[in-house]
């Protein structure tokens, strides 16, 4: 009697997706898309490939975290004006130079550990905050009720708050950092706040994202 022929296994047919599986896939895709949209505003920035910002300065995040010491302020800071044109004493955030040095030495890890450009931008926002009060931010942070680029670096202060609190947002947002560094470098070149504001609006503001509702700088 001849042996029975070997059984050939039938091809495995994929099981049809259940309704639950389809719903889970759709939800997963929606979450991924939403996450990508939220990150787009900040990660896009105006930084150019190769590690340079709008104004051509390096953003290589070198280990030099500019960071071991904060740029010193002038012993007698020049008087300036706030957004409403009111004269101030020129002391950043209403703090003395000693208080600013203390705040910088106690800066959080998200400032220390995100590269030289981030450190430079935070240091500028700490020592010279008034110009950034006249610069809008175009990263979408208007949805966070930010009033200007300064709010991306430090939480807003009002009569009910005391002390200075670093805001983490700018530490992972290229647009915030680019806006602050453009402002810093143009000021060093002698540009007026009105000129810098116009450049911020026409370059960084061309990304199609709504900017913060920031008053124009006072004309002096």
ABEGO torsion letter per residue (X at the ends): XBBBBBBBBBBBBBBBBBAAAAAAAAAAAAAAAAAAAAAAAAAAEABBBGGBBAAGBBAAGBAABAAABBBBBBABBBBBBBAAGBBBAGBBGGBBAAAAAAAAAABBAAAAAAEAAAAAAAAAAAABAAAAAABBBAAGAAAAGBABAAAAABBBBBAABBEBBBBAAAAABAAAAAAAAAAAAAAAAGBBAAAAAAAAAAAAAAAGBBBBBBBBBBBX
